[in-house]
Amino acid sequence: MPLLLSSSTSSCDDCHDPQRSASIQTPTAAAWRTTTTTSTTAVTPCISIIHQGGRTFTTTATTSRTTFHRHNHKTCSSRCRRSSTIAALLWSSLWWLWMATTTSSGSLFLTRAGVHGFALRSILSARNYPWRRPLARWTSSSSSLLSSSASFGDLAKSNHQWSSSSFRLTRATTATTRWPVWFPTSVVLRGGGRSPTTTTTTTRLHSTTTTTTESTTMTTTTTSTTTTVTSSSKASEKLAALRQCMQASGIDIYLVPSDDPHLSEYTPAAYQRRSFLTNFGGSAGTAVIPSETVAAAAANGINDGSSTDAEAAPATPAFLWTDSRYWNEAGLQLDSSHWVLQKQGLPSTPSIATWIAQQAVRHYQETKQPLKVGMDPYVHSAAFPKELKAAFLDAQQGMMIDNDNNNDEQLDDQDGEEAEAEEVVLIGELVLVSENLVDAIWSDRPALPLSPFRVHPLDYAGVSWQDKVQRVREAMRQGGAAATTDAASVVSIKKKPPATLAVFCTLDDVAYLLNLRAQGDIYTAPVGIAYATVSMDQVCLYCDPAKIASPEVQQHLENVTLRPYDAIAEDIAAHCAASKRNRVWLDQSRSNYAICQAIPTTSTTLKQGQPPRQPQLLDGQNAIVPMKACKNRAELEGMRQAHIVDGAAMAEFMAWLEDTVVNQGRAVSEVEIDQQLTGCRAKQPGFLEVSFETIAGVGSNGAIIHYRAKDPSDLLKYLDTNNPILIDSGGQYTYGTTDVTRTWHFGTATPEFRDMYTRVLKGNIGLDSMVFPEHTTPGFVLDVFARKWLWEAGRDYGHGTGHGVGAALNVHEGPMSISPRWANKEILKKGMVISNEPGFYADGVYGVRIENLLEVRYVKDEDNIKAEEENAAAAAANKKDKEQLAANGDQSKKPKVAVPGEKKYLKFSKLTMIPIQKNLIIMDLMSKEELDWLDSYHEEVLAKVGPLLPKDSPAMTWLTKACAKIERT
């Protein structure tokens, strides 16, 4: 599928008209030329390029290699374009002849040099041609797949856009059927390696005035001379090495996000490329590295006042975008002599796409060449290329560009419908790299983990994986019941075509679906690196075989098909190629771009401004997300138990901390605090690991929202009676996940600190006390109740108030949230678990945050009991009704749905069982109702946690004192 298109000026050999490439079109025979090359063994940087002015292919037979350069004829004279159809038939004949004369038997397989697995597919529609033959062939050596639906008639008639790439076309002698192979309209590549030595000869099929070998040069401008660096190298050395790779690949700007192929918040060490490059340890942020030329121009824009950045920029800066949670941390960790912090969320800070478009305008004005933006498609969501293209189009609208191609000419598609040509991007183009450039320079990059899966017991899961699969399939039959679609880019939901394949890309979705957990792949997250798919007759798990070596896991997954981890894109492409009626249910916002590109793009030309359509895609929230968000009875019971034992651990820890700091008078480091707290949790039954890296910030470090103490470190502080400490921590237990924040002070706090502490507490109580109707209340409606008292004092905090939490899963879970960002309209529902964590941060001085986890419940207990009973009864009834309908042969009727009765209301029930420090509260600011809330909460904490502690232990003594009623005047 074409992404971002470019412009280049050249001359057509047929008509010699100067022309500019409006888009990369499906090739006709007259559009191809070849060049003769001789190659030896070379290390290739695996590049897929949206090529300006033509497409370059590298083909390799057993002893021959041909480089084809496609020339665009769309904007040449009409004489040139009229020759295309006839020439296409001639080209087809030559192709068949070449196949017949170069081997006695064999099929053609497209594989990139050295690739051990990638997917490649084409969907050049041929609805009106009976000789269309789909291709789906495997190579035994690389498991690579080519899926094509092209026909000769399509090739002659089509005038559709292409993305470009450099491939190896290998003739596999083990196959027996001879097929014509047409090159694909979009590419999914993965891996990298060394190409074998070949001696090549070519035949010139179409002569042109210019011999261009740009793509071949890029792929053979090897990493053999690339400078490698280590994690301890200086920022200047890392940037220099990366820019060397960028220059070899012809890239002007390279993007390094925080994500892994599953778009995880927390990633394995092997995927922490942004952290390696920037030395910034936050969990969110994207590094944008311009070439030295582009960087110098950007720095001039900052230093001459045309940019809103307050400080002077380095001579050739790189940039980091991150949100307000990490501004303080990033400012301390970035090397300011090479990096510029872009404070994402400020009105003066442009988005990454907008900033790149601004650089593209400057670059195009100076060079008349498009800005080439490189990215690894496996670590970006599908949303970013669309956003970047829109930014390019917006930026170039104000430019005077001689664009002969951007005509609103009417094109007839194969159904005879009229449509306008898609608007063309001239100032920028996207370069997809299949081998991440950071990996090429990272000499001490950790290996990918292979931690084994374990079975998550049914006692804690509540529902078997087989039942979850049945619920997924029921949603698939309804056309993706949770899917929300864009009529411009995917099938309209009104038609509700049934989904034939559901794809799950995020690690917690896979773990939840199959009742699997793991420890070690991602520190603090009990998930394993894997994909999963569900069709109507098969469930597939894509992971390394070592992860399911346990006999218990194998028995648990007895009816699940194990597939190679890298085969996911290939299998999706094959499923789409098997039938045009097949539909893939995939949430593009939670899937990487490479996976999304495995779904074919239609060949129908669209009206201006519309993205290419994917008629086989059902894009929307998958069926697992709402199931996972609304916990069942067993999951909620596990969460409650986890928070009770977590309270016992915290009581033991606080007794030690207070005694050490106050009674013994010893200052305790932030690192020791972290270690002691984790040790107390480790004593609790079922403890596995922390649910995230503990935040223990003394004094000014408490204002660093996601601070992580390290020893040695210039930031490391020691707790004494002069400074407060903010501790945000949590645990992963076999039955639940916890997350709690408390702010403590063992000395005399300043009046300002106490004022902010009291206002934060009032906000926590205000949100906790809310009652709201079901089916109508998204989280952003409630956010104001947490901020009200801070707003009255002219203060606020930059992060959200609440996030979802998984049941023995990720500590951050969607889709619900409580935040001022109203874009998230997910309704809060019974069974959801969400955090309540208002705060205030005085940069360089202190931080305050008070966090509890809350369970969403009905106000009336009888409604909660009735809801659980009705859910169980409805599930059984629907199953019985469906079986009866199937027996009667009538599938058109639906099981009866209960008629809604009286409106019900929801409230929050506290899960966290840890006291709140009382002597920091300004009593005059508290209402009687708020003080009653605090006394009631402490009474509940003591009743639930106390029985777990020895009667005369320091922990019990501390807990009893901390939960005592407030003295009121």
N, C-alpha and C positions, 0 to 999 in steps of 0.2 A: 504494500500500500504506500502511495507517495506521502511523504511527510512534509518536508519543507523544501521548496524548490528554489532554483538559482538561475542566474543569467550568465551567459557568456556569448561573445560575438565571434562568429566564424563564417565561413562561406560554404554553400552547398555545391558539391561537385556536379550535380545534375543541372542546376539553373544558375549557379554562381551569384545568387542573391545574398547580400548580407542579411543575416537573420540572428535572432536572439532566442535562446531556448526558453519557451514558456513553461514547459513541463517535460518530464521524462516520460516519453510515450512508449507504448508497446511497439516493439521494433517491426519494421517492414524490411523486406530484403534490400531495398535501395538504401536503407539506413545503416548498413553494416560495412565496416571496413576491417581489415586485419593488418597486423604488423608482425614481422618476423622477429622472434626473440630467441635467445639461447640462455638457458638458466642452469645453474648448479644448485647444490644444496644451500638452502637459505632459511633463516628463521623469519617467520612472517608475523607481523603484529595483528593479524586477524581483523581486518577493517571492513565494514559495510558502509558505503558512502552514498549520499544523495548527490550524484555527480552533476556538475554543471556542464551542459553542452553535450552530453553523451554518456553512454554506459559502457563500461569496460568489463569484459569477461575473460577469464583465463581458462582455457580448456586443455585437458591433458589426456591423451590416449596412452597406450603402453609406451610408445616412443615418440609421441608428438605433442606439441603444445601450441595452441593458437590463441592469440589475443584479439578479441573482437571489440571494435569501438562503434557504438551506435550513434548515428548522427540524426538529429531531430529535423524532420521535414515539415512539421506542422505549419511553420511560418515561412517556408520557402514559397516560391512562385507556384501557381496552380499547376504548371506543367510538371514540376517535380512531384507534387502530391498525387497527380493523376497516375503517375507511374508506379505508385506504391503497391497497388493491388496486384498488378501483373507481376511485378518483381517479387512479391511475397511468394507466389506460386513457384517461380523459378528458384527462389531460395529454398523452398521446401524440397524441391526435387534434388537440388545439390546436397541438402542435408541427408536425405535418404541414401543418396549415392555414396556420400562420405562414410556413412555407417556401414554400408554393405561392403565397402572395399577395404576397410581398416581392421575388420575382425571377422572371424568366421561365425562366431556366436557371441551373444552378450547383450545386456541392456545397459543403458546409460544411467549412471548414478551421480548425482551432484553431491560432492563432499568438499568442504574447505580443507586446505592443506593441513594434514595432521590432526584434524578434528576427530575426537573420539565419539562425538554425538551431537548432531544438531538437527533442527527441523527446517524444512524448506517446502513451501507450498505455493500453488498458483491457482487462481480462480478466474481464468479468462473465460467468461461465460460463453456458451455455444448452444443456446436453447434451440436454435433453428436448424442445427446441423446434425444429422443422424450419425455422422462418422466421428462424433466426439468420443474420445476414449479417456477415462480418468486413469491417472498413473498413481500407483502407490507401491513403491519397490524398496526393499531393504538391501543394504550391503552387509554381508556377514562380518566384515572386518570392523566397520565403524558404526553400525546401527543407524546410519543416516537415512533419511527418508526424503523422497521427492514425491509430492502430490500435485498433480496437474490436471486441469480440466480443459486444456486448450485444444482447439481444432484449427485446421488450416484456414477455414473460413473466418474464424475469429481473428487469426493472425493477420489476415489480409484486411479485414474491416476495422479492427479495433483501433481506437485512438485514445487509449487510456494511459493514465500515469503509472510510472514505474519508480520504485526505489531501486537503488543500485548497489552493487556489491562486487567483490572479486571472488571468484570461485575456482575450484578445480573440478573439472568434469571428467570423471574416471570411468573407464569402460571395465565392467566387472565380468570376468570370463566365466564365472560360475553360473551365471543366469543363462536361460535358454530362449527367452522371447525377445525379439527385436522391436523396440518402441521408438517413436520419434519423441524427442524431448524439447520442450519449449521452456525458455527461462521464466522464472517466477516473477510475480508482481510484488512480493514482499518476502522478507527473509528473517528467519530466526536462527541465529548462530550462537554457538557456545563452545568454549574450549580454546585450545591453541596448541601449536606444536611445530615440528620441523618437517619441511617438505622433502620428499625424496629427490635424489639427483635425477635430472631428465635432460635429454638432448632433444631440441625442438626444431621443427620445420613448419612453415606455414605457406599457404597459398593466398595471394591477394585477391579477394573477391570483389572489392569495391574500392576504387582508388579515391583518395581525398587529398586536398592540398595540405592538410595538417596531419601529422602523425602524432597522436596523443597517447601516452602510456602512463597517465597520471596514477590511475588506480594500481596498476602493476608496480609502479615505482614505490607507491606508498606501502604496499604489502611486502615488498622486498627491501625496503629501507629498514633494515633489520634491527632487532634488539640486541644483536651480538656486540654492538659497540655502545650499548646503553650503560650509563653510569648507574650503579646500584648504591643504595644507601640503607642504613639501619634505623631502627626506631630512635636511637640516641643521636642521630645525626642532626646537624643544625638545620634551621628552617631554610636558610639560603641554599644548602646542599640538596635538600629534598625538592625544593622548587626548581632548582637548576636541572636536576635529573629528570623531573617530570616534564619540564619544558623541552628538554632534548627529545623525549618521546613524542611530544606534541608536534614538534617541528618535523620529525621524521614521518609523522602521519598526516601532515598537512592540516593540523587542527589549530584554530585561533583561540578558542576558549574550551576548557575541559571542566566538567562538572563532577564533583565528588560528594555524594550525599552520605547520610548516616546509615542508609538502609542496606539490608542483605537481600537476596532474591525473594524473600517472603515478606519484605517491607516491615520487618520486625522493629519494635521500639528498641529493644535490647538485642544486640547481635553477638555472634561468636567472635572471638578475637581475630580470626582470619578475615572477617568482613569489616573490621573497624578501620577502614581505609582513611576516612576523614580524620579520625583521631590520630592516626599515625602521621598524617601529612601536616596537621595543624597544631598538634599537641594540646588541643582543646578536648576535654574529656566528657563534655555534656552529651546527653543521649539524643539531642535534636540539633540539627544544623546542617547546612550545605556549604561546601567550599567551592568557590568559583575561581579557577586559575586561568587568567589570560596569558597569551604569549607575551614576550617582552615588548613587542611593538604595540599590541593592544593595551597592555598594562600601562605603558608610558603615556599613551593618549588618555587613558582613564585617569591617571594621576594628574595630568595637566588639567583635566576637567575639574578635579577636586581643588587643586591648588590655585586655579585662576578664579575661583568663586562661583563657577557655573554649577557646582555640585553643592548639596546641602550638608555634606560632611563638615563637621566643625574643625577637625584637626587636619594638619597638612599630611598628605599621603606620602608613602615611600616612592622612590623613583619608578619602580616597576612592581606595584603591589599585587598581591592576591587578596581575595575577599572571602569573608565568612558571614553568612546569614544565619542568625539564630534568634529565638524569641526572648521575651523579657525575663523568663526564668533563668536565663544563662548569660545575660549581659554582663553582670558583675564577674562571673567566673571566666567568661571568654576574654574580657578585658584584662584579666590577670594572667591568663595562660598563653594568649597569643603573643608572638614576637612582633611587636609594633613596628619594627624596622622592615618587616616584609608583609605583614598582614593588616588589613583594614576591616574592622568590625562593622557590619551592617545590621543595625538594630531593627530587626523584623517586627512590624506592627506599628512603628511610628509613622505618622502621616508623611514625614519627610523622607522616609526610606522606600525606594521603589521595590517592587517584587523582583525576583531573580529574572523572570522573563522580560519584564519591562526594562531592567538595567541592561540585559544582553541586547535587546532591541535598540537601545540608545547607542551602545557601542557599534552595533551593526550599521546604523545610519552614518556614524562618523567614519567607520571603516570603508563603507561603500563610497562615500563622498571623496575620500582620499585615494582609493585604489580602483574604484569601479569594479570591485570584486565582492562576492558575498562573504559574509563572516561565517566561518565553519565552526560549528559548536559540536563538540564531541561528548558522548555519554555512553555508558554501559547500559544497554536496555534491560538487563536483568536486575538492576537496582534502582530503577525509576518506574513509577506508576504510569499508566497510559495517559493520565491527565496532563503530564508535563509537556509532551510534544504538541498537544493541542493548544495549550496555553502559550507556548513559545511561538507557534505559528500565528496565533491571533495577535500576539505582541508585535511580531514582524510586520504583519499586514497593517496594523494600526500605525506603526512608526513610518512605514513607507508611503502612507497616504499623503503625508505632507511634503513629500519629495517630488521633484520634477525628474521622472525617470522615463527615458525613451523605451517604452515597452511595447514593441510591435506585436508581442504575443498576447497581450492582455486584452484581447478583443472579445466583445460579447457576441461572438458568432454562435449561431444555432447549430447544434450537432444532433443528429438523429441516432438514438440508440437502437438496439436490435428489435425493440417493440415499436419503433416508429415514433416514440414520444420525443418532444422537443425539450431540450434543457440547455442551460448556459454553461460555458466552460468555467471551471473552478478558478477563483482568483489566485493569482500566482505570486509567490514570494520571490523577490529578487535580491533582497539585501542580506539574506542569511540562509543557511542550510544546515541540516542536522547530519552528523556523522555518527553512526552506530558502531561502537567497537565491541568485538566479541571476546577480546582479551583485555581486561581492565588495565589501563596504563599504569595505575598505581602498583598493581601486582608486579609489573615488569621491573620496577625500580626497588621494590621492597625485599631486600635480601634475607631478612630474618622474619619473614611473614609466618605466623603460626599455621600449622596444618589444620584442615577442617576436622571437627570432632566427629567421633563415631560412637557416641554414648548409646547404650542399649535402651530400648523401650522396656517399660514394665506395665503390667496390667493395672489399671485403675479399678479397684474393687467395686462391684455392683452396689455394695452397702453404702458407698460414698457417691457413686455416679447416679444411682436412683433409677436409671433407664439403661437397658442393654444397647449395645451398638447396633444390633439388628433392628431394634425398634426405632432407633434414630434414623437408620437408613430408610425404613418404611415411611417415616414422616417426610424425609427428603423426597422420596419418590412420589408421594402424594402431592407435594408442592410442585414437583416437576410436571405432573400430569395437568396441573392447573396453569401451566405456562410460566412457572416461576412465581409462586404466589407472593413472594416477598419482593419480586423484581420491580424496579421502577425504570422505565426506559425512555430514551430520547428518540422521538419519531424520525428525526433527521439522520440518525446514525445507526439505529438498530430497529428491529421489528417492533411495530406498535403493539403495546400491551393489550389494546382493544381486541386484537385478533387472538390473543392468548394461544399461540402454537405451543404444544407441549415441548418441554425441554427433554432432550434425549441423553444429555450428559451434564452433570453438575460438577464443577471444578472447585476445589478448595485449596487455596494457596497459602493462607496464613497458618502458622504453626499451631496456634491455639485452636483453630477450627478443626484441624486434622486430629489433634489430641482429643478434643471433645467428642468428635464424631465416632471415633473408634475406641473410646475409653482407654486411651494409652497415655502414659506420662514418661518422662525421661529426666535425667539429671546429669548435667555436664555439657550438653550441646550449647546452651545459653545459660550463663551464670545467673542465678536467681529466678529463672523461668523454667517450670517443669515440662518443657516441650522438647520434641526432637525434630531434627531437620528432615522434612518430608512433605510431599504433596499427596492429595487424595482425589479420586474421582468416583462418582456414582452414576451408573447407567441403570437402565431398567432390568438388566440381567447380570450385572457385574459390579463389584466394588474393587477398586485398585488402590494400592498403597505404593507410592514412589519413594523409595529410600534405599540406602545401602543395606545389603543383606546382613551385615554384621549387627545391625540394629535390632533384628528380630531373631537372633540366634537362640534365645532362651526357649526351651521347650514349652514353658507356660505361655509365652507370647505367641508361639506358633500355634498352639492349640486354641488360644483365644481368637486368633485370626484365621481359623481353619478354612473359612469360605471366602477369604480375601485374596485377591491376586496380587502378588508382589511384582513390581516392575522396577527397572533401573531408574535411579533418581533423575538422570538427564533425559529420560524418554518422555517426559510429560508433554513437551511441546509437540513432539513427533506424534504422539497418540492423539492429541487434540486435532492436529491437522489431518490425520488419517480418518478420524471419526467424521470430520466435516466432509472429507473427500468421498466417503462411502456412500453418502446420499445427500442430495440437496435439501431434503426434508429434515435432516438432523439439525438440532438446535443445541447450542452450548450455553449453559447458564453460568455466567462468570461475573463477579463483581470487579469491574475494571479499577475501581478506586482502591481495591485491596489486592491487586494482582500486578506483577511486574509487566513492563511493556512488551518484553519478548514473548511471554505467555499469551498476552492479548493478541499479538500479531500472528499467532498460529491459526487464528480464525480467519477464513478468507474474506477478502474485500470484494464487493460487487464490481462488475465491469461497467455498470450503467453510469453514464455521465450525469453529474448532479448540477443543480443550480448554483449560481455563485454564492460562495460563503458557506456552503454545506460541506461537512466532512464526508469522506468516503463511507459508504454504508457497509455494514457487516450483517447481511440478512440472516446469518446463522448464529448470531449472537443475541442472547437475552442478558442484558446488562442490568444488574441491580443487586441489592442486598441478598445474600444467599440464605438458605433455609436454616443454617446452623446458627447464625448470629442471633435471631430472636430466641431460639431455643436455649442457647447458652446464657443469654442475658437474664432470662426469667428462671431463676433457680427452682428446682423441684424440692419436694419435702426433704429428701435425703441430703441434697446439697446444702440446703439451709441449715439443717441440723449439724452438719459438719462445720459450716462456717461459724455457727454459734459456739460449738465446742472449741474450735481453734482460738477464738477470741478469749475464752475463759482461761485456757492454759497460757495464752499469751499474757494475760493480766497477771498470772502467778509469776511468770518469768520477769515481768517488769517490776513487780513488787520486790522480788529478790534483788534485782539490779539496783533499784532506787535506794533500798536499804544500805547496800554496799557503797553507792556513790555518796549519799549524804553523810554517812559515817566517815568516809575517807576525806572528803573535802571540809566538812564542818568540824567533826570531832578530832580527827587526826591532823587536820591542817595541811594536808598534802595536796598540791596541785596535780591534777590528773590530765594527761594529754587526750586529745580527741581520738587518737588511734586506740589508746588503752580503753577508753569509754566504749568504742565500737566493739572491741574484742570481748570485754566483760559482758556486754549486753548480749552478744551472740552466744557466748558461753552459757548464760542463764537460759536462753531459749533452747539451746541444744539439750538441756536436761529434761525438757518436756517430752511426753510420749508423742511419737509420730512426727517429730521435727525432722526436716530434711535439709533445709538451707534457708538463708534469708530471702525475702521476697523481692528485695532490691538492695543495693549497696547503702548501708546506713549513712544517714546525714547527721553528723554530730558537729554543730557549728558553735564555737564559743565566741561571744562578743560579736565583732564585725563579721566573722565567718557565718553567723546565723542569717545575715542578709543575703548570702549567696544561696539562692533558693535550692539548688541541687548540688550543694557542696559535698565533696568527698575528701576526707582527711587522709593524708599520706605522710609517711615518715621515711626519709627526710623530705621536708618541704618548707619553703619560705613562709607558707601560709599557716603552718601548724601552730595551734594555740593550746594553752593549758587552762583548765577550769579551776577557778578558785572562788572565793566569796565576793569578788569584786565585779564579776561579769556574769551575764545570763548565758544559758546554753539552750539551743534548739535541737531537739533530737527527733528525727523522722526515721522510723524503722518499721520492719515487719518480718514475718516468718512464713515459710512454706511448710505446711504440715500435710501429712497424707490425706487429711480430711478437709482441709480448708486453707485459706490465705488471709493474712492480716496485714494491716497498714495503719500506723498510728503516729501522730505527732503531738508532742508536749513541749512546752517551754518552761524551763525551771530557772530559779534564781535563789542561791543559798545565802545571799547577803542582803544588803539594803538597796532596793531598786530605786532608780530615779523617778520623780513624778511623771515625766513624759513616758517612760517605759510602762509604768503602771497604768497610765491612761490608755495607751495603745493596747496593752494586754486586756484591759477590761472591755474595750470596744470590740476587739476580736472575739472575746468570749461571748459578748452579747450577740454578735452576728452568728456565732455557732448555735447558740440557743434559739435565736430567731428562726433560723432555717429548720432546725430540728423540730420545732414546735408546729410547723406548718401542717394544715389539713387541706386537702385539695381533691376535687372530683376526678374520678378515673376517666380514661379515654380522652382527656382534654388538656392535660398539663405537661408541656415539655419543660426541660430543666431550666431554660433561660428565663422562664416566667418566675421562678423561685429565687434566682440569683440575687435579686435586689435585697432580699431579706437578710442575706449574709453581709451585705456591704453598707446597709443603711446607716449604722452607727459610725462607721469610718467616714462615710460621706459627710455626715453632719460636722465632722472635725476637719473636713477638707483633705482627707486621706483616702487611699485606695490601695489595691494590690494588683499586680499585673497578670496573675495566672487565673485559671478557672477555679471555681469553688468546689467542684466535685467531679469525680471520674468513676466509671464503673470498675468493679473488681471481680475477677473470676473466682469460681469455686475450685480450689486446689489447682488454679491456673494462673494466668498472667495477672499481675497486680494492677495493671491498667487494661481495661476492657471496654469495648463499645457495645452498642452504639450510643448509649445514653451518656449525658453529662449535665452538669449544672455550671453554666458559664454565661457571661454577658454576650457571647457571640451567638446571636439568634439564628444563625444558619442551621444549627443542629436542632431540628424540630422533633426529635425522637420523644415519644410520649413516655412518661414514667409509668411503670406497670408493677403490679403485685409480683413479688419475688425477685425484683432487681436489688442488687447491692451496690451502693454508691457512697462515695466519700463526702464528708462535710468538713472543709478545711480553709476557712478564711484566714488571712494573715496580714501582717504589715512588716515592711522592711525599710529600715533607715540605712542606706548604703554607707558602709564604713563604720557603722556604730553597733547595730544589733538587728535581730530579726525575731518576730513573734508569729507563731502559727499554732493553732489548736485543731486537731483532726480526729474525728471519729468516723468509723464506718457505720452505715445505716442500712437497714433492711426495709424495703417498701412493703407495707402491709395494709389491709383494710382497717378502718377505724374500729369497727365492731368485730370482736373475736368470733362471733358466730358466722360472720361473712367469710372469715379466713378458713374456718373449718368446713363450711359449706362449699367454698370454692375448690378446696382440695378434693372433697368427695365428688363434686360434680365433674371435675377434670378426669378423675379415674373412671367414673361411670360413663362419661361421654366418649372416652377413648374405647372402652369396651363396647359401647353401643354402636359407635361408628364402624368398628371392626366387624361386628355382627351384621350390621346393615349392608356393608360392602360385600361380605361373603354371600348374603342372601341375594343381593342384586346380581352378583356374578353367577350364582346358581340359576337365576331366572333369565340370564342372558340380557339383562337390561342394565346398561351402564350409563344411561342418560340421566337417571334420577340421582339426586344427591341425598345423603342422609339428612335427617331433620336437624335443624339447628335451633337451640333453645332461644325463645323470645326474650329479649332483655326486659328485666323487671324494674324495680325501684333503683334510682341512681345510687351508686355506692361511692364512698369517699375513702381516700387513702391517707396514710400518715407514715412517719418514719419511726422505726424501732431501733434503738441503739444496739450495735453489736460489740463495739469496743468497751472493754471493762478495765479501764485504767483511770485513777483519780486525776483531778485537775487541781493545780496548786491554788489554794484559797487566799494566802496572805499577800498575793500580788493584786488582788481585786480592790478597786475603789468602790466601797459599799454604796456611796451616795449616788453612783451612776447606775446601780442595779435596782430593778423593780422587785417587789415582793414575789411576783410570779417567777422571775428569773432565779431568785435565791431558792425558792421552793423547787424549781427544776434541778438545781445543783444538789440540794440535799437529797432529793429523790434518786438522782443518778448515783450518788455515792453510796446510798443505802443498797441499791441494786448491785453495785460493784462488790461491796463487802459481802453480801449474801451469796454471790456466785463464785467469787474468787477465794474467799476466806477458807472454805472447806478443803482447798487444795494445799494449804500451807500448814506446816507444823504450828501447833498452838502457841508456843512460846518462842518462836523463831524471830530473828530480826525482821524478816520479811512481813510476818504477821503483825508485829509491833508497828512497823512503818505503815502498813495498809490500814490498820485500825485508826491511827492518828490522821492519816490523809483523808479518810472517809468520815471523820467526825462532822457533826452538824456545824453550820456556820453560826458564830456568835453574832446576834443582831442587837442593835441598839434601839 
